[in-house]
Amino acid sequence: MENTILINKIKILPNSLKEEVNDFIDFLLSKKNKKSIPTIEEFSGIWSKEESNEIESIIKKGTENIDNEW
């Protein structure tokens, strides 16, 4: 999307919605600066790489058959 199109769309919004657009842009920018989710190994800091790989594999296998349709 071109910047001019986006700016023109924002210009026609009422001020209250412009504030919401601003807040949303700030939110998106804050996500850009956050680190990615750490691996199990990085998160715990207590398992060896082999142990964390084994635990991750067990979790993946254990969740393959979960029925998420409610």
Beta strands, then each sheet from edge to edge (+ up, - down):
end
